Amino acid sequence: MEAAARSSRYYALAKMAAEFEVQTILFAHHLDDQLETILMRMFRGAGLEGLGGMRAKTPFPFASDSDLHVFRPFLHFRRQDLDALVTESGWAYVLDGSNEDVRFLRNAIRHQLVPVMESIKPAVANTLVRSGRLLQDAADLLSEYIAKDFELCKDDLGLNLRVLEKFGQVKRLHVLRYWLRQFLEQLPSERLLTELDRQIMRVQHDQMLNFEIGTFTIRVFRNSVYLQSNEAKAGLSGSSDVIFQWNCEAILQFPQFGGSLLFQEADEGIPERLLSEVALSLHLRRGGERIRLARGRPTRTLKQHYQQAAIPVLLRNRLPLVSGPAGLIYVAGLGMNADLCSNQAECAERKIQISWQSNLIKRQITQDESSDSTSCVGHGNDRY
């Protein structure tokens, strides 16, 4: 119930921040809150990251805007010092009566455990919080180390199984945890993560795996371990065509399809006028579509192309297509219609490469990139 209430507050705050274009939300957590958090996580058997406590600055949970952050400016201040400041200043405040209910773990720690600890060692709060900061540093160093292994086994879908299986179990668990942290507010327990690792390692070439964690399903197809949002899957099943106009943006976001179209100027691609002077449509497969992906190659059905590209069946109906008056222009995960493409020798006007960026593949987009309307900057490869 506490977790559900917290999630509801976060969703409401994220919505208000987006409405008023706020990029930083201040939380009034103080040093005593930090101490209680560290002790709670210790009781629950947390690892380095959890035992470090709350971070002074973190990305805001549930925010669609990656620039929205939480800042906690009072983590170095004791509760009694802040209480004294509020009283001295005459500020009005509200007390939550549920904070006295010791049936809740945090309240029991606050009212029953911490007083005993401070009677034994008065400076225990500052000491344990300092230990938390040291553990945060250790967690950061470990994260940098694991990030290199993550890059080694990352592929277009998620993780390359053949590379992942070369790691020992401890490293695999850290890589899986690093990967999942990008998508999950709360990481799975050690038991659940170990079971996931066991099942992944037992998958044979001709088998598939469906392993649910929260609102996501982890799947294994051939040599890739990838993540599918259950909510996105349900939402896409009812997605309607979206008619749009391209005005030379570097990126166009389509949350109803779970990703964005990226546009990049290139030596070979679709002439700009075929994209900017017409109405375009983003849609899912309708059946019967055919496309030629390279010159000199035959026109084939999407099913044949998907099979050749080893794209999982479960993903095929989620990858969007772009169409225009000239017909099918682009298929996410496959590429552009070669019959519409030109090179420098054939066409003097700007040529554009199109690609698809799924929301389930994290990528940093700079301010210049996202607001550039004079040149088309994007990603050369599909990330679905």
C-alpha atoms as a printed R data frame, in Angstrom:
    type eleno elety resid chain resno      x       y       z
1   ATOM     1    CA   MET     A     1  0.000   0.000   0.000
2   ATOM     2    CA   GLU     A     2  2.857   2.375   0.858
3   ATOM     3    CA   ALA     A     3  4.551   1.622  -2.473
4   ATOM     4    CA   ALA     A     4  1.299   2.201  -4.397
5   ATOM     5    CA   ALA     A     5  0.725   5.537  -2.617
6   ATOM     6    CA   ARG     A     6  4.310   6.611  -3.360
7   ATOM     7    CA   SER     A     7  3.927   5.696  -7.027
8   ATOM     8    CA   SER     A     8  0.689   7.699  -7.240
9   ATOM     9    CA   ARG     A     9  2.411  10.751  -5.739
10  ATOM    10    CA   TYR     A    10  5.290  10.442  -8.193
11  ATOM    11    CA   TYR     A    11  2.949  10.154 -11.179
12  ATOM    12    CA   ALA     A    12  1.023  13.248 -10.039
13  ATOM    13    CA   LEU     A    13  4.215  15.264  -9.472
14  ATOM    14    CA   ALA     A    14  5.650  14.220 -12.842
15  ATOM    15    CA   LYS     A    15  2.423  15.298 -14.549
16  ATOM    16    CA   MET     A    16  2.473  18.706 -12.792
17  ATOM    17    CA   ALA     A    17  6.160  19.187 -13.641
18  ATOM    18    CA   ALA     A    18  5.453  18.556 -17.317
19  ATOM    19    CA   GLU     A    19  2.476  20.932 -17.258
20  ATOM    20    CA   PHE     A    20  4.494  23.797 -15.740
21  ATOM    21    CA   GLU     A    21  7.794  22.930 -17.514
22  ATOM    22    CA   VAL     A    22  9.617  22.255 -14.233
23  ATOM    23    CA   GLN     A    23 12.944  20.409 -14.474
24  ATOM    24    CA   THR     A    24 13.847  20.029 -10.772
25  ATOM    25    CA   ILE     A    25 11.643  18.942  -7.864
26  ATOM    26    CA   LEU     A    26 12.939  19.492  -4.345
27  ATOM    27    CA   PHE     A    27 12.350  16.827  -1.700
28  ATOM    28    CA   ALA     A    28 12.779  17.736   1.985
29  ATOM    29    CA   HIS     A    29 14.404  14.478   3.084
30  ATOM    30    CA   HIS     A    30 16.899  15.131   5.884
31  ATOM    31    CA   LEU     A    31 19.708  13.228   7.588
32  ATOM    32    CA   ASP     A    32 17.364  11.338   9.937
33  ATOM    33    CA   ASP     A    33 15.307  10.190   6.940
34  ATOM    34    CA   GLN     A    34 18.536   8.998   5.337
35  ATOM    35    CA   LEU     A    35 19.491   7.043   8.454
36  ATOM    36    CA   GLU     A    36 16.079   5.359   8.569
37  ATOM    37    CA   THR     A    37 16.304   4.507   4.860
38  ATOM    38    CA   ILE     A    38 19.738   2.900   5.283
39  ATOM    39    CA   LEU     A    39 18.557   0.836   8.263
40  ATOM    40    CA   MET     A    40 15.373  -0.262   6.466
41  ATOM    41    CA   ARG     A    41 17.348  -1.416   3.456
42  ATOM    42    CA   MET     A    42 19.852  -3.168   5.698
43  ATOM    43    CA   PHE     A    43 16.991  -5.128   7.261
44  ATOM    44    CA   ARG     A    44 15.843  -6.122   3.771
45  ATOM    45    CA   GLY     A    45 19.276  -7.350   2.677
46  ATOM    46    CA   ALA     A    46 20.025  -4.623   0.129
47  ATOM    47    CA   GLY     A    47 23.257  -4.461  -1.859
48  ATOM    48    CA   LEU     A    48 25.728  -1.589  -2.335
49  ATOM    49    CA   GLU     A    49 23.358   0.746  -4.150
50  ATOM    50    CA   GLY     A    50 20.540   0.260  -1.642
51  ATOM    51    CA   LEU     A    51 22.725   0.551   1.451
52  ATOM    52    CA   GLY     A    52 24.043   3.866   0.165
53  ATOM    53    CA   GLY     A    53 20.642   5.412   0.886
54  ATOM    54    CA   MET     A    54 19.010   8.224  -1.056
55  ATOM    55    CA   ARG     A    55 21.019  10.172  -3.622
56  ATOM    56    CA   ALA     A    56 21.171  13.958  -3.397
57  ATOM    57    CA   LYS     A    57 20.225  14.195  -7.085
58  ATOM    58    CA   THR     A    58 18.490  11.538  -9.157
59  ATOM    59    CA   PRO     A    59 16.306  11.285 -12.282
60  ATOM    60    CA   PHE     A    60 12.651  11.552 -11.342
61  ATOM    61    CA   PRO     A    61 10.722   8.243 -11.386
62  ATOM    62    CA   PHE     A    62  7.932   7.828 -13.961
63  ATOM    63    CA   ALA     A    63  8.886  11.037 -15.792
64  ATOM    64    CA   SER     A    64  8.548  11.048 -19.572
65  ATOM    65    CA   ASP     A    65 11.000  13.961 -19.646
66  ATOM    66    CA   SER     A    66 14.534  12.654 -19.026
67  ATOM    67    CA   ASP     A    67 15.595  16.148 -17.851
68  ATOM    68    CA   LEU     A    68 13.326  16.047 -14.780
69  ATOM    69    CA   HIS     A    69 15.325  15.429 -11.592
70  ATOM    70    CA   VAL     A    70 14.852  15.161  -7.835
71  ATOM    71    CA   PHE     A    71 17.146  17.243  -5.624
72  ATOM    72    CA   ARG     A    72 17.384  16.707  -1.859
73  ATOM    73    CA   PRO     A    73 19.129  19.769  -0.388
74  ATOM    74    CA   PHE     A    74 18.621  18.869   3.316
75  ATOM    75    CA   LEU     A    75 20.315  15.452   3.511
76  ATOM    76    CA   HIS     A    76 23.122  16.883   5.676
77  ATOM    77    CA   PHE     A    77 20.735  18.468   8.223
78  ATOM    78    CA   ARG     A    78 19.271  16.781  11.324
79  ATOM    79    CA   ARG     A    79 15.520  16.805  11.866
80  ATOM    80    CA   GLN     A    80 15.874  18.703  15.145
81  ATOM    81    CA   ASP     A    81 17.763  21.534  13.418
82  ATOM    82    CA   LEU     A    82 15.071  21.890  10.773
83  ATOM    83    CA   ASP     A    83 12.340  21.763  13.440
84  ATOM    84    CA   ALA     A    84 14.085  24.578  15.315
85  ATOM    85    CA   LEU     A    85 14.323  26.666  12.127
86  ATOM    86    CA   VAL     A    86 10.630  26.194  11.361
87  ATOM    87    CA   THR     A    87  9.612  27.113  14.925
88  ATOM    88    CA   GLU     A    88 11.878  30.150  15.037
89  ATOM    89    CA   SER     A    89 10.580  31.382  11.677
90  ATOM    90    CA   GLY     A    90  6.941  30.919  12.665
91  ATOM    91    CA   TRP     A    91  6.132  28.859   9.598
92  ATOM    92    CA   ALA     A    92  2.883  26.868   9.631
93  ATOM    93    CA   TYR     A    93  3.202  23.129   9.100
94  ATOM    94    CA   VAL     A    94  1.132  19.960   9.172
95  ATOM    95    CA   LEU     A    95  1.926  16.785  11.135
96  ATOM    96    CA   ASP     A    96  0.987  13.412   9.663
97  ATOM    97    CA   GLY     A    97 -0.456  11.338  12.478
98  ATOM    98    CA   SER     A    98  0.411   8.058  10.731
99  ATOM    99    CA   ASN     A    99  4.107   8.813  11.363
100 ATOM   100    CA   GLU     A   100  3.546   7.744  14.975
101 ATOM   101    CA   ASP     A   101  2.247   4.277  14.055
102 ATOM   102    CA   VAL     A   102  5.090   1.865  14.895
103 ATOM   103    CA   ARG     A   103  3.423  -0.936  12.960
104 ATOM   104    CA   PHE     A   104  5.219   0.575   9.961
105 ATOM   105    CA   LEU     A   105  8.904  -0.333   9.787
106 ATOM   106    CA   ARG     A   106 10.191   3.207   9.250
107 ATOM   107    CA   ASN     A   107  8.239   4.490  12.246
108 ATOM   108    CA   ALA     A   108  9.444   1.617  14.442
109 ATOM   109    CA   ILE     A   109 13.028   2.423  13.477
110 ATOM   110    CA   ARG     A   110 12.487   6.123  14.180
111 ATOM   111    CA   HIS     A   111 10.768   5.807  17.541
112 ATOM   112    CA   GLN     A   112 12.171   2.567  18.963
113 ATOM   113    CA   LEU     A   113 15.503   1.615  17.376
114 ATOM   114    CA   VAL     A   114 17.291   4.921  16.730
115 ATOM   115    CA   PRO     A   115 16.869   6.242  20.339
116 ATOM   116    CA   VAL     A   116 18.526   3.070  21.653
117 ATOM   117    CA   MET     A   117 21.342   3.342  19.119
118 ATOM   118    CA   GLU     A   118 21.955   7.001  20.016
119 ATOM   119    CA   SER     A   119 21.986   6.158  23.724
120 ATOM   120    CA   ILE     A   120 24.904   3.800  22.989
121 ATOM   121    CA   LYS     A   121 26.689   6.054  20.463
122 ATOM   122    CA   PRO     A   122 25.333   9.627  20.189
123 ATOM   123    CA   ALA     A   123 26.977  10.248  16.775
124 ATOM   124    CA   VAL     A   124 25.567   7.089  15.216
125 ATOM   125    CA   ALA     A   125 23.349   8.977  12.730
126 ATOM   126    CA   ASN     A   126 26.215  10.938  11.206
127 ATOM   127    CA   THR     A   127 28.467   7.857  11.264
128 ATOM   128    CA   LEU     A   128 26.054   5.550   9.434
129 ATOM   129    CA   VAL     A   129 25.067   8.214   6.919
130 ATOM   130    CA   ARG     A   130 28.759   8.795   6.183
131 ATOM   131    CA   SER     A   131 29.104   5.047   5.604
132 ATOM   132    CA   GLY     A   132 26.188   5.337   3.201
133 ATOM   133    CA   ARG     A   133 28.003   7.989   1.173
134 ATOM   134    CA   LEU     A   134 31.085   5.733   0.981
135 ATOM   135    CA   LEU     A   135 28.899   2.880  -0.226
136 ATOM   136    CA   GLN     A   136 27.434   5.169  -2.896
137 ATOM   137    CA   ASP     A   137 30.986   5.849  -4.111
138 ATOM   138    CA   ALA     A   138 31.701   2.103  -4.182
139 ATOM   139    CA   ALA     A   139 28.442   1.490  -6.081
140 ATOM   140    CA   ASP     A   140 29.414   4.147  -8.636
141 ATOM   141    CA   LEU     A   141 32.801   2.509  -9.201
142 ATOM   142    CA   LEU     A   142 31.183  -0.908  -9.627
143 ATOM   143    CA   SER     A   143 28.655   0.586 -12.036
144 ATOM   144    CA   GLU     A   144 31.477   2.015 -14.195
145 ATOM   145    CA   TYR     A   145 33.127  -1.407 -14.256
146 ATOM   146    CA   ILE     A   146 29.916  -3.245 -15.138
147 ATOM   147    CA   ALA     A   147 29.027  -0.645 -17.797
148 ATOM   148    CA   LYS     A   148 32.020  -1.838 -19.849
149 ATOM   149    CA   ASP     A   149 30.802  -5.440 -19.693
150 ATOM   150    CA   PHE     A   150 27.295  -4.283 -20.541
151 ATOM   151    CA   GLU     A   151 28.597  -2.547 -23.679
152 ATOM   152    CA   LEU     A   152 30.380  -5.757 -24.701
153 ATOM   153    CA   CYS     A   153 27.207  -7.830 -24.669
154 ATOM   154    CA   LYS     A   154 24.680  -5.185 -25.777
155 ATOM   155    CA   ASP     A   155 22.967  -5.715 -29.124
156 ATOM   156    CA   ASP     A   156 20.119  -4.086 -31.035
157 ATOM   157    CA   LEU     A   157 17.450  -5.955 -29.062
158 ATOM   158    CA   GLY     A   158 19.001  -5.989 -25.609
159 ATOM   159    CA   LEU     A   159 21.778  -8.390 -24.571
160 ATOM   160    CA   ASN     A   160 23.696 -10.860 -26.706
161 ATOM   161    CA   LEU     A   161 23.247 -14.265 -25.109
162 ATOM   162    CA   ARG     A   162 26.436 -15.744 -26.566
163 ATOM   163    CA   VAL     A   163 28.543 -12.975 -24.981
164 ATOM   164    CA   LEU     A   164 26.587 -12.981 -21.712
165 ATOM   165    CA   GLU     A   165 27.086 -16.706 -21.172
166 ATOM   166    CA   LYS     A   166 30.886 -16.260 -21.237
167 ATOM   167    CA   PHE     A   167 30.698 -14.277 -17.974
168 ATOM   168    CA   GLY     A   168 30.679 -15.932 -14.565
169 ATOM   169    CA   GLN     A   169 27.390 -15.923 -12.670
170 ATOM   170    CA   VAL     A   170 28.285 -13.000 -10.386
171 ATOM   171    CA   LYS     A   171 29.176 -10.787 -13.344
172 ATOM   172    CA   ARG     A   172 26.082 -11.890 -15.267
173 ATOM   173    CA   LEU     A   173 23.845 -10.923 -12.345
174 ATOM   174    CA   HIS     A   174 25.467  -7.489 -12.173
175 ATOM   175    CA   VAL     A   175 25.076  -6.981 -15.933
176 ATOM   176    CA   LEU     A   176 21.406  -8.009 -15.773
177 ATOM   177    CA   ARG     A   177 20.860  -5.679 -12.816
178 ATOM   178    CA   TYR     A   178 22.608  -2.799 -14.658
179 ATOM   179    CA   TRP     A   179 20.426  -3.411 -17.725
180 ATOM   180    CA   LEU     A   180 17.130  -3.678 -15.828
181 ATOM   181    CA   ARG     A   181 17.852  -0.574 -13.728
182 ATOM   182    CA   GLN     A   182 17.281   1.494 -16.887
183 ATOM   183    CA   PHE     A   183 13.643   0.424 -17.017
184 ATOM   184    CA   LEU     A   184 12.449  -0.670 -13.564
185 ATOM   185    CA   GLU     A   185 11.718   1.573 -10.593
186 ATOM   186    CA   GLN     A   186 12.346  -1.375  -8.246
187 ATOM   187    CA   LEU     A   187 14.841  -4.070  -9.164
188 ATOM   188    CA   PRO     A   188 13.891  -7.729  -8.720
189 ATOM   189    CA   SER     A   189 15.042  -9.560  -5.600
190 ATOM   190    CA   GLU     A   190 18.267 -11.536  -5.609
191 ATOM   191    CA   ARG     A   191 16.251 -14.758  -5.678
192 ATOM   192    CA   LEU     A   192 14.224 -13.643  -8.717
193 ATOM   193    CA   LEU     A   193 17.280 -12.318 -10.537
194 ATOM   194    CA   THR     A   194 19.156 -15.575  -9.900
195 ATOM   195    CA   GLU     A   195 16.201 -17.558 -11.254
196 ATOM   196    CA   LEU     A   196 16.116 -15.323 -14.353
197 ATOM   197    CA   ASP     A   197 19.825 -15.944 -14.914
198 ATOM   198    CA   ARG     A   198 19.329 -19.695 -14.497
199 ATOM   199    CA   GLN     A   199 16.536 -19.795 -17.067
200 ATOM   200    CA   ILE     A   200 18.446 -17.621 -19.544
201 ATOM   201    CA   MET     A   201 21.475 -19.904 -19.337
202 ATOM   202    CA   ARG     A   202 19.304 -22.988 -19.968
203 ATOM   203    CA   VAL     A   203 17.704 -21.653 -23.162
204 ATOM   204    CA   GLN     A   204 18.675 -23.670 -26.220
205 ATOM   205    CA   HIS     A   205 18.964 -22.239 -29.735
206 ATOM   206    CA   ASP     A   206 15.493 -23.335 -30.800
207 ATOM   207    CA   GLN     A   207 13.740 -22.389 -27.551
208 ATOM   208    CA   MET     A   208 12.077 -19.190 -26.366
209 ATOM   209    CA   LEU     A   209 11.804 -17.748 -22.843
210 ATOM   210    CA   ASN     A   210  9.069 -15.555 -21.354
211 ATOM   211    CA   PHE     A   211  9.934 -14.315 -17.859
212 ATOM   212    CA   GLU     A   212  7.716 -11.634 -16.288
213 ATOM   213    CA   ILE     A   213  9.112  -8.977 -13.947
214 ATOM   214    CA   GLY     A   214  6.683  -6.254 -12.915
215 ATOM   215    CA   THR     A   215  5.127  -4.674 -16.007
216 ATOM   216    CA   PHE     A   216  7.741  -6.170 -18.322
217 ATOM   217    CA   THR     A   217  8.400  -9.541 -19.883
218 ATOM   218    CA   ILE     A   218 11.974 -10.663 -20.531
219 ATOM   219    CA   ARG     A   219 12.217 -12.763 -23.646
220 ATOM   220    CA   VAL     A   220 14.985 -14.750 -25.296
221 ATOM   221    CA   PHE     A   221 14.929 -15.268 -29.035
222 ATOM   222    CA   ARG     A   222 17.855 -16.960 -30.733
223 ATOM   223    CA   ASN     A   223 20.891 -15.129 -29.371
224 ATOM   224    CA   SER     A   224 19.171 -12.054 -27.886
225 ATOM   225    CA   VAL     A   225 17.766 -11.338 -24.434
226 ATOM   226    CA   TYR     A   226 15.309  -8.464 -24.715
227 ATOM   227    CA   LEU     A   227 12.642  -6.632 -22.745
228 ATOM   228    CA   GLN     A   228  9.025  -6.119 -23.758
229 ATOM   229    CA   SER     A   229  6.658  -3.770 -21.974
230 ATOM   230    CA   ASN     A   230  3.370  -5.495 -21.204
231 ATOM   231    CA   GLU     A   231  1.638  -2.105 -21.132
232 ATOM   232    CA   ALA     A   232  3.107  -1.091 -24.489
233 ATOM   233    CA   LYS     A   233  2.104  -4.432 -25.977
234 ATOM   234    CA   ALA     A   234 -1.480  -3.945 -24.814
235 ATOM   235    CA   GLY     A   235 -1.534  -0.342 -25.997
236 ATOM   236    CA   LEU     A   236 -0.101  -1.094 -29.441
237 ATOM   237    CA   SER     A   237 -2.753  -3.678 -30.176
238 ATOM   238    CA   GLY     A   238 -5.221  -0.821 -30.500
239 ATOM   239    CA   SER     A   239 -2.949   1.774 -32.099
240 ATOM   240    CA   SER     A   240 -4.486   3.706 -34.976
241 ATOM   241    CA   ASP     A   241 -2.682   5.207 -37.938
242 ATOM   242    CA   VAL     A   242 -1.065   8.560 -37.204
243 ATOM   243    CA   ILE     A   243 -1.000  11.103 -40.026
244 ATOM   244    CA   PHE     A   244  1.899  13.565 -39.666
245 ATOM   245    CA   GLN     A   245  3.912  16.183 -41.524
246 ATOM   246    CA   TRP     A   246  7.713  16.084 -41.447
247 ATOM   247    CA   ASN     A   247  9.235  19.580 -41.236
248 ATOM   248    CA   CYS     A   248 12.897  18.542 -41.160
249 ATOM   249    CA   GLU     A   249 12.925  17.720 -37.443
250 ATOM   250    CA   ALA     A   250 15.775  15.510 -36.238
251 ATOM   251    CA   ILE     A   251 13.350  13.459 -34.162
252 ATOM   252    CA   LEU     A   252  9.595  12.939 -34.026
253 ATOM   253    CA   GLN     A   253  8.198  11.186 -30.972
254 ATOM   254    CA   PHE     A   254  5.281   8.758 -31.184
255 ATOM   255    CA   PRO     A   255  4.534   7.597 -27.615
256 ATOM   256    CA   GLN     A   256  1.494   5.617 -28.786
257 ATOM   257    CA   PHE     A   257  3.920   3.435 -30.776
258 ATOM   258    CA   GLY     A   258  6.526   3.312 -28.011
259 ATOM   259    CA   GLY     A   259  9.323   5.190 -29.750
260 ATOM   260    CA   SER     A   260 10.551   7.897 -32.127
261 ATOM   261    CA   LEU     A   261 11.442   8.356 -35.786
262 ATOM   262    CA   LEU     A   262 14.948   9.733 -36.347
263 ATOM   263    CA   PHE     A   263 15.971  11.587 -39.511
264 ATOM   264    CA   GLN     A   264 19.586  11.962 -40.678
265 ATOM   265    CA   GLU     A   265 21.020  13.635 -43.763
266 ATOM   266    CA   ALA     A   266 23.122  11.183 -45.787
267 ATOM   267    CA   ASP     A   267 24.830  10.702 -49.145
268 ATOM   268    CA   GLU     A   268 22.208   8.150 -50.094
269 ATOM   269    CA   GLY     A   269 18.615   8.141 -48.965
270 ATOM   270    CA   ILE     A   270 15.115   9.365 -49.746
271 ATOM   271    CA   PRO     A   271 14.961  12.798 -51.428
272 ATOM   272    CA   GLU     A   272 13.769  15.413 -48.962
273 ATOM   273    CA   ARG     A   273 10.772  16.511 -51.040
274 ATOM   274    CA   LEU     A   274  9.287  12.993 -50.915
275 ATOM   275    CA   LEU     A   275  9.089  13.384 -47.146
276 ATOM   276    CA   SER     A   276  8.509  17.099 -46.493
277 ATOM   277    CA   GLU     A   277  5.963  17.970 -49.184
278 ATOM   278    CA   VAL     A   278  3.420  15.239 -48.436
279 ATOM   279    CA   ALA     A   279  1.360  13.844 -45.581
280 ATOM   280    CA   LEU     A   280  2.928  10.744 -44.071
281 ATOM   281    CA   SER     A   281  1.361   7.924 -42.083
282 ATOM   282    CA   LEU     A   282  2.839   5.875 -39.231
283 ATOM   283    CA   HIS     A   283  1.058   2.565 -38.745
284 ATOM   284    CA   LEU     A   284  1.423  -1.104 -37.872
285 ATOM   285    CA   ARG     A   285  1.359  -3.992 -40.350
286 ATOM   286    CA   ARG     A   286 -1.883  -4.305 -42.279
287 ATOM   287    CA   GLY     A   287 -1.010  -7.461 -44.181
288 ATOM   288    CA   GLY     A   288  0.358  -8.018 -47.655
289 ATOM   289    CA   GLU     A   289  3.062  -5.320 -47.541
290 ATOM   290    CA   ARG     A   290  6.086  -5.809 -49.776
291 ATOM   291    CA   ILE     A   291  9.324  -3.849 -49.995
292 ATOM   292    CA   ARG     A   292 12.696  -3.867 -51.767
293 ATOM   293    CA   LEU     A   293 15.474  -3.099 -49.259
294 ATOM   294    CA   ALA     A   294 18.427  -2.933 -51.679
295 ATOM   295    CA   ARG     A   295 18.922  -2.264 -55.360
296 ATOM   296    CA   GLY     A   296 19.265  -5.338 -57.492
297 ATOM   297    CA   ARG     A   297 17.439  -7.413 -54.901
298 ATOM   298    CA   PRO     A   298 13.900  -8.745 -55.307
299 ATOM   299    CA   THR     A   299 10.826  -7.240 -53.705
300 ATOM   300    CA   ARG     A   300  9.769  -9.470 -50.809
301 ATOM   301    CA   THR     A   301  7.021  -9.668 -48.224
302 ATOM   302    CA   LEU     A   302  7.698  -8.233 -44.787
303 ATOM   303    CA   LYS     A   303  7.451 -11.747 -43.339
304 ATOM   304    CA   GLN     A   304 10.330 -12.907 -45.546
305 ATOM   305    CA   HIS     A   305 12.444  -9.881 -44.599
306 ATOM   306    CA   TYR     A   306 11.707 -10.348 -40.892
307 ATOM   307    CA   GLN     A   307 12.738 -13.993 -41.093
308 ATOM   308    CA   GLN     A   308 15.981 -13.159 -42.869
309 ATOM   309    CA   ALA     A   309 16.757 -10.418 -40.314
310 ATOM   310    CA   ALA     A   310 15.992 -12.837 -37.431
311 ATOM   311    CA   ILE     A   311 13.499 -10.412 -35.873
312 ATOM   312    CA   PRO     A   312 11.431 -12.224 -33.219
313 ATOM   313    CA   VAL     A   313  7.829 -12.987 -34.150
314 ATOM   314    CA   LEU     A   314  6.664 -11.251 -30.964
315 ATOM   315    CA   LEU     A   315  8.270  -7.996 -32.117
316 ATOM   316    CA   ARG     A   316  7.104  -7.943 -35.710
317 ATOM   317    CA   ASN     A   317  3.601  -6.673 -35.018
318 ATOM   318    CA   ARG     A   318  4.990  -3.879 -32.810
319 ATOM   319    CA   LEU     A   319  7.412  -2.371 -35.355
320 ATOM   320    CA   PRO     A   320  5.798   0.600 -37.138
321 ATOM   321    CA   LEU     A   321  5.817   1.409 -40.834
322 ATOM   322    CA   VAL     A   322  5.929   4.786 -42.619
323 ATOM   323    CA   SER     A   323  3.844   5.244 -45.746
324 ATOM   324    CA   GLY     A   324  3.122   8.128 -48.093
325 ATOM   325    CA   PRO     A   325  1.512   8.796 -51.472
326 ATOM   326    CA   ALA     A   326  4.405   6.897 -53.101
327 ATOM   327    CA   GLY     A   327  3.615   3.809 -51.029
328 ATOM   328    CA   LEU     A   328  5.610   2.100 -48.292
329 ATOM   329    CA   ILE     A   329  8.610   4.283 -47.378
330 ATOM   330    CA   TYR     A   330 10.194   2.694 -44.333
331 ATOM   331    CA   VAL     A   331  9.841  -0.345 -42.067
332 ATOM   332    CA   ALA     A   332 11.269  -0.196 -38.544
333 ATOM   333    CA   GLY     A   333 13.843  -2.929 -37.994
334 ATOM   334    CA   LEU     A   334 14.361  -3.468 -41.733
335 ATOM   335    CA   GLY     A   335 15.029  -0.213 -43.569
336 ATOM   336    CA   MET     A   336 13.848   2.082 -46.330
337 ATOM   337    CA   ASN     A   337 12.280   1.366 -49.704
338 ATOM   338    CA   ALA     A   338 15.228   1.150 -52.102
339 ATOM   339    CA   ASP     A   339 12.969   2.106 -55.040
340 ATOM   340    CA   LEU     A   340 12.571   5.587 -53.500
341 ATOM   341    CA   CYS     A   341 16.246   6.144 -52.610
342 ATOM   342    CA   SER     A   342 18.786   8.146 -54.596
343 ATOM   343    CA   ASN     A   343 22.495   8.935 -54.304
344 ATOM   344    CA   GLN     A   344 24.471  12.123 -54.911
345 ATOM   345    CA   ALA     A   345 25.059  11.356 -58.600
346 ATOM   346    CA   GLU     A   346 21.355  10.797 -59.243
347 ATOM   347    CA   CYS     A   347 19.866  13.625 -57.200
348 ATOM   348    CA   ALA     A   348 21.291  16.963 -56.078
349 ATOM   349    CA   GLU     A   349 18.768  17.632 -53.313
350 ATOM   350    CA   ARG     A   350 19.249  16.496 -49.718
351 ATOM   351    CA   LYS     A   351 18.805  12.792 -49.006
352 ATOM   352    CA   ILE     A   352 17.422  11.531 -45.711
353 ATOM   353    CA   GLN     A   353 17.980   8.283 -43.816
354 ATOM   354    CA   ILE     A   354 15.145   7.224 -41.491
355 ATOM   355    CA   SER     A   355 15.535   5.018 -38.412
356 ATOM   356    CA   TRP     A   356 13.412   3.987 -35.441
357 ATOM   357    CA   GLN     A   357 14.351   4.466 -31.759
358 ATOM   358    CA   SER     A   358 12.379   2.366 -29.288
359 ATOM   359    CA   ASN     A   359 11.698   3.752 -25.812
360 ATOM   360    CA   LEU     A   360 13.059   0.462 -24.468
361 ATOM   361    CA   ILE     A   361 16.551   1.279 -25.767
362 ATOM   362    CA   LYS     A   362 18.069   4.113 -23.774
363 ATOM   363    CA   ARG     A   363 19.860   6.825 -25.706
364 ATOM   364    CA   GLN     A   364 20.961  10.312 -24.733
365 ATOM   365    CA   ILE     A   365 19.735  13.053 -27.082
366 ATOM   366    CA   THR     A   366 21.376  16.415 -26.653
367 ATOM   367    CA   GLN     A   367 19.593  19.750 -26.583
368 ATOM   368    CA   ASP     A   368 21.087  20.696 -29.956
369 ATOM   369    CA   GLU     A   369 20.028  17.386 -31.463
370 ATOM   370    CA   SER     A   370 16.432  17.519 -30.308
371 ATOM   371    CA   SER     A   371 15.803  21.130 -31.330
372 ATOM   372    CA   ASP     A   372 17.764  21.263 -34.623
373 ATOM   373    CA   SER     A   373 15.430  22.149 -37.483
374 ATOM   374    CA   THR     A   374 18.043  23.150 -40.063
375 ATOM   375    CA   SER     A   375 19.830  19.820 -40.418
376 ATOM   376    CA   CYS     A   376 18.527  16.318 -39.897
377 ATOM   377    CA   VAL     A   377 20.451  14.482 -37.185
378 ATOM   378    CA   GLY     A   378 19.556  11.008 -36.045
379 ATOM   379    CA   HIS     A   379 20.770   7.485 -35.496
380 ATOM   380    CA   GLY     A   380 22.014   5.386 -38.361
381 ATOM   381    CA   ASN     A   381 20.732   2.046 -37.020
382 ATOM   382    CA   ASP     A   382 17.324   0.941 -35.868
383 ATOM   383    CA   ARG     A   383 17.029   0.396 -32.126
384 ATOM   384    CA   TYR     A   384 13.859  -1.543 -31.546
